[in-house]
Amino acid sequence: MAIPTSRTKEKAQILINPDLCNGCSLCVQVCKDYSLIMQNNKAIEADDPFFGCIGCGHCMAVCPTGAIQIRGRELSPDDLFDLPGKESAATYAQLLALLQRRRSIREFRDKPVEPELIEKILGAAQTAPMGLPPSDVNVLVLENRERVRAFSQDFCHYLAGLKWFVSGWFLALMRPFWGKTNDELFRQFVKPLFHIYTGEMERGTDLVTYDAPAAFYFYGSPYTDPADPIVAATYAMLAAESLGLGTCMLGAIHPLIQSGKKARKFREKHGIRFASREGVFVIVGYPRIKFQKGIRRTFASVTFQN
Ligand SMILES: Cc1cc2nc3c(=O)[nH]c(=O)nc-3n(C[C@H](O)[C@H](O)[C@H](O)COP(=O)(O)O)c2cc1C
């Protein structure tokens, strides 16, 4: 048995060199699939794991003697790298300063984002945790302003062909099925947004992606944990911040390109490989406007239990 993803449906192979195993049992402790057990002071593969090796690689990364190799599910020993030293990792104060300095940026300078920075952002985002390895997050990168603009123009053109979706009769028809909250959201947010996006685009103003010099779209597959693209996008956003770029997450595009034939055509045209439950855009570029102050934010609620 193995947990399926869009990239693999096989379990990974576990190879243990008994001559190198020193019996420390760290691999057994970190494997929550119970794929490994100790026998005669050596780690061996278990006969009855829960799912079969998912290829997280933790056993190989924790082994002090290099006795374990995991191959399969897009993983191999070549994926191990030396940990950066603790002294080079950001402190809480440094991380908090980065987080506090971030603002959603929607005004960009007319300066392209260098390809090296796009690579760095992707490199950092790929370190994000995922529901199950191997990551089932897909990324569409719109590398320059012309690409971003063309995408947004086409998106507005696509929306213009879907006006029935926010028409009075359709919303009235759907209310019993999708409930009061969705009805409120559609009438008070989605419907006006349709008109704002398409109307402003007709007047030459891009309120979809704000004429950003680059954009990333993180999305899943039918198998993906819906949180995965959002976590990866958050990592990308913070990486971009650390590189001196301004960013803004855009949640409005994804849900509108999921269902129906027109949506499928739109996705195919733009190289989007799957429909998926969750996805989000992150636009990036050099900010044109500088903020003077931070803005304190609060959660809707925090409930402590002790
Ligand atoms: C999941 C998500 C979706 C968002 N979608 C949009 C969007 O479609 N358009 C937009 O202009 N801003 C969008 N934003 C940005 C928020 O509006 C922004 O975070 C909020 O106004 C607070 O500002 P701050 O990020 O500077 O704290 C989104 C943010 C998140 C986290």
The ligand as a MOL file (V3000), in Angstrom:
LIG
                    3D

  0  0  0     0  0            999 V3000
M  V30 BEGIN CTAB
M  V30 COUNTS 31 33 0 0 0
M  V30 BEGIN ATOM
M  V30 1 C -5.1190 34.5110 1.1560 0
M  V30 2 C -5.0190 35.9440 0.7650 0
M  V30 3 C -5.6830 36.3970 -0.3630 0
M  V30 4 C -5.5840 37.7260 -0.7420 0
M  V30 5 N -6.1970 38.1530 -1.8890 0
M  V30 6 C -6.0380 39.4130 -2.3130 0
M  V30 7 C -6.5610 39.8350 -3.5790 0
M  V30 8 O -7.1570 39.0530 -4.3300 0
M  V30 9 N -6.3590 41.1270 -3.9510 0
M  V30 10 C -5.6930 42.0130 -3.1630 0
M  V30 11 O -5.5360 43.1670 -3.5410 0
M  V30 12 N -5.1620 41.6380 -1.9610 0
M  V30 13 C -5.3090 40.3720 -1.5300 0
M  V30 14 N -4.7420 39.9620 -0.3410 0
M  V30 15 C -3.9880 40.9140 0.4600 0
M  V30 16 C -4.7930 41.3600 1.6620 0
M  V30 17 O -5.8140 42.1830 1.2570 0
M  V30 18 C -3.8400 42.0190 2.6600 0
M  V30 19 O -3.0380 41.0410 3.2140 0
M  V30 20 C -4.5920 42.7730 3.7370 0
M  V30 21 O -5.2130 43.8850 3.1860 0
M  V30 22 C -3.7020 43.2010 4.8760 0
M  V30 23 O -2.6360 43.9830 4.4440 0
M  V30 24 P -1.1340 43.5980 4.8300 0
M  V30 25 O -0.8240 42.3210 4.0780 0
M  V30 26 O -0.3010 44.7410 4.3870 0
M  V30 27 O -1.0940 43.3660 6.3000 0
M  V30 28 C -4.8320 38.6290 0.0480 0
M  V30 29 C -4.1660 38.1580 1.1740 0
M  V30 30 C -4.2520 36.8440 1.5230 0
M  V30 31 C -3.5110 36.3560 2.7480 0
M  V30 END ATOM
M  V30 BEGIN BOND
M  V30 1 1 1 2
M  V30 2 1 2 3
M  V30 3 2 2 30
M  V30 4 2 3 4
M  V30 5 1 4 5
M  V30 6 1 4 28
M  V30 7 2 5 6
M  V30 8 1 6 7
M  V30 9 1 6 13
M  V30 10 2 7 8
M  V30 11 1 7 9
M  V30 12 1 9 10
M  V30 13 2 10 11
M  V30 14 1 10 12
M  V30 15 2 12 13
M  V30 16 1 13 14
M  V30 17 1 14 15
M  V30 18 1 14 28
M  V30 19 1 15 16
M  V30 20 1 16 17
M  V30 21 1 16 18
M  V30 22 1 18 19
M  V30 23 1 18 20
M  V30 24 1 20 21
M  V30 25 1 20 22
M  V30 26 1 22 23
M  V30 27 1 23 24
M  V30 28 2 24 25
M  V30 29 1 24 26
M  V30 30 1 24 27
M  V30 31 2 28 29
M  V30 32 1 29 30
M  V30 33 1 30 31
M  V30 END BOND
M  V30 END CTAB
M  END
